[in-house]
Amino acid sequence: MVSNTGRLTAWLGLAWLLLCLPALADGASLEARVDRDTLYENETLKLTLTGTMPFSMDISQLLNLSDMDLPEPDITALQDNFEIMDRHQKYSLRTVNGESEATITWTYQLAPKRTGTLSIPALPFKDAQSDPLSITVQSGNAPPQQGEAPSAILEVTTDKDAVYVQEQLVVTLRLYYRGNLIRGELSEPELANVLMEKMGKQREYERVRHGERYRVVERRYVIYPQTTDAITLSDIRFRGRVRNADQGLQFLRERADKVTVPVSGKPDGFSGRVWLPATSLEISQQWDNARQTVQVGDNIERTVTIDALGLLGSALPPIEPSYPEALRSYPEQPDTTADVNDRTVTSSRTEKTTLVAVEPGTVRIPEIRIPWWDTVNDRQREAVIPARTITIKAADDQAAATAPTRGDSGGDPAPSTEQPSSEPPASEPGNRESGSVWFWIALVLGALWCMTLALWWWRNRDHTGPEARPARPDDERALFRELLAHARRGDGNTLQLLPAWACVRFGRDDLHSVSDLLAVHDDPSLEHAIRQLQEHLYSERVDAGWSPEPLVDALRRLRETAPSQEDSDDSLPPLYPQRLGNL
């Protein structure tokens, strides 16, 4: 019992002593020391600051030491010359002869910002300050110790030693490191007057160097210089932390060696209008109609494509083909693509043009020739599409209007092959005259008989032939409503629906295109409205004044003048009965 009472009295006395200790504001100190005073620019140093100060605390602080608010030195001036990579602190408390003292240790991992002689200035702490320190930083990376492989290696390589302006240059960054990477930052190239894109995704793999296994981080970039200034790859850095084999924490800070690539201007011997340095360049074309002969009014779609390796899509020039006046051209907006993979850049430019034949004759579409510079063999080459010849025939109605008939041939009599005779027989003129009359009578009768048979066959085919396809009124009305809807919207389906509806409306099977319809029905207002629609669809000019109403009105007039099959009656009786077999 006495023993317990004595212990309680001792604890109460100690607590009373702690509560009664005054807080001392004087007597603080700060000591600074480093683990090295000479290092390379890729190394780090450790700065240790140790501060002491009198301290008083109550019983609550004694029970909650981790919540105490301890002062820190002002390290603002330290960051002028050094980058703080890491920091941590620890503290201890002790009481001697009734006086409490706190000891606090701050540890900083510092990386120099430049080479030369750098200073760690005096750092203030309460009413004390540390002594300044001098640090010497040597340029370059620290050489590995004898028999020891470096902890990290940062390399920058290029696929070419020199390039032309706007030529592709591939830059590869490789970081080799040992240990378990906890955190790291790898900078990217910073260049002026270039176009630069990252190629693919970052790669990670393993390699053996200096007899040690390294993990490798690889990044690739494609660069296109826009001026003849040399490309200088410098100040590419890595900083990070790794945990090595003995579980120790190591700070890594590497800087790649500078790489310079000279850039040359366009060669004097290049003859092209647009400078195109590429690994490969080809030009090709496709026609939706491979025929060499078309009719006036037919549409032809031509697609021309440039494919290139080593060029961005934005560098490919407009193709700009030329066409003769007999072909009216309506180009679409070009389509440009570029694929940047982990090896090179693949790009293409595609231009589609709709050609409308407007005049008969034989026309020649000129060749397309694009000069480019082969960067592999360092010489000029040319990509070529050969010329093409197309024959444009007149529309069927134009050909019928211009073709002469037999009755018109009297104006150009055939030359006689008879030789004059000095003594012709007396009866020869009469025989020639009578023979000529009977010849023409037989010819006319034969022609009438052929026409009669042809007309009988056609009439019999319309009524009883297996290809007769009478259209229902509902089908024709539905097609016409759909045709008007597309015409009001001004889309390209109008030109396909028009001949389809006309076949049903007219009961014909030979209207395959708009030109076929215009050849059968001569309507200038309809033809003009269709031309306006084609210009609206295919012209590169934005036609803000186009209106669908003229086309809609022309289609309605056409429908009113062309009765459908179900309500059409023969205006003339047949020359002969439909069934000759009944006679």
C-alpha positions, 0 to 999 in steps of 0.5 A: 500500500505504501509502495503504491502511494509513493509511485502515485506521488512521484508521477504527480510530482513529475506532471506538476514539474512539466506543467510548471516549466517556462517556455524558452524562446532563446537558444535555437541553432541550425547546422547544415551538412552535405554528403558530397561537395563535388558532383556531376550534373546528373547526380544528386546530393543529400543536404541535412539540416539539424535544428535544436531549440528549447521546448516546453509542453504540457501533459496533453502534448506529451501524450500526442507528440505526433500532433505538435506544430514544430517550426521549419527553416526557410528554404526559399533561397535554396531553390534558386540553384537546386531542385528538391527531389525529395524531403522528410524530417524526424525529431526527438525530445529530451529533458536535462536538469529540468530543461526540455530540448527538441532536436529536429532533422530535415533531409533534402535530396537536391539536384543541381540546376546548372553546372559550375560553383553553386552555393547553399545559402545561409538558411534561417531558423527561428532566431538562428541560421545555418552556415553557407556551403559551396558545391561544385557541379561538373558537366556531363554524366558521372562515369560508372565506378570501376566494374559497376554498370550505370544505374540508368542510361538515357539515349537519343538516336535518329534514323538519318544523319541529315535531311532535306527541309520537310523530310521525315526524321524519326527520333527515338528516346530510350531510357535504360534503368535497373531496379524497381521504378517507383516514380519517374519523369521523362521529358519530350523534345522541344523544337522550334520550326518543326512539325512533330508527332508521337509515333504509336504508343510507348514501348517497354521491354528488357535488354542486357547491357554492360552485363546487366539486365535493364528495363527499357522505356522507348518513345518515338517521334516523327519530325518534319523540319520547316526551315533549313535550321539544323535540328538540335536535340538537347536538354532531354532529361529523366528523373525518378526513384528506384528501389534497388536489390537491397531495398534501398531507395536510389534517386536517378537523374539522367540527361541525354547527349546532344544530337544535331541533324543538319537540314538542307534546302530543296535541290536545285535540280527538282522540277516539280511545283510542290516539293515532295520528299518521300520514301514512296509516292504513287498515284492511281485512278478508278472509273465507275464506268470503264467504257471508252464510249459514252453518250451526251448526258452520261455521268462518269465518276473519276477517283484519283488517289495519291498514296505516300510514305514519309509524308503527312496528309497535309503535305500532299498537293491538290491534284487539279486535273484538266478536262476538255470542254466536252466534259463538264467537271463537278469535283467533290471535297478532297479526302485526306488521311494520315496514319502515324504508326510506330515505324513511319507515316502513311498518307493519302489524298483522294479526289472524286470528280463527276464528269458529265458529257455535254458535247459529242466527239472524241476527247482526250483526258490529259495525263497527270504527272507529279514529280517527287523526291525519292529520299531513299535513293536521293533522286527525282522521280515522277508518278504518272497517270497516262492520258485517256481517250473517250468517244462521246456519241450524240444522244439518240434523239440527236442522232435520229434528227441528223441521220438522212433517210432514203427519200432524202438521198435524191440530192446526192445521186450516185455517180454513174459507172456507165461509159458513153457510147458513140452508137447506143442501141435505140431501145436502151433508154426505154429499157432503163426507164421501165426497169427503174420504175418497176424497181422503185415500185417493188422497193416501196411495196417491200418496205410497206410489207416489212413495216406492216409485219413489224407493226403487227409484231409490236402490237401483238407484243404489247398485248400478249407478249411475255414481257408486257408489264402493266403498271398499277396506278398505286405503284406509279403514284408512290414512285412519283411522290418519292421522286418529288420528295427527293427533288425538293431536297435536291439530293442525288437520288433524284437522278436515279429515281427519275428514269425508274418512274418514267419506265412505269409511267410510259410503260417502257423498259429502255429508259435507263438514264436521264439522258434516255428520258430527255432523248424521248421527251424533248422538254427544254425546261426539264432539261434545264432544271436537271442541269441546274440540279447537277450543278447544285450536286457536283459543282464545288461552288456553293449555289445558295440560289438553287431552288427545287421549284422549277424541277418540281414543276417540270416533273408535274408537267411531264406526268400530265402529258404522259398518261400511264398504261392503265388509262391509255387507249389506242388512238389508231386502230391496228392496220391488221387484226391482232391474231392472223391465225383467226383469219 
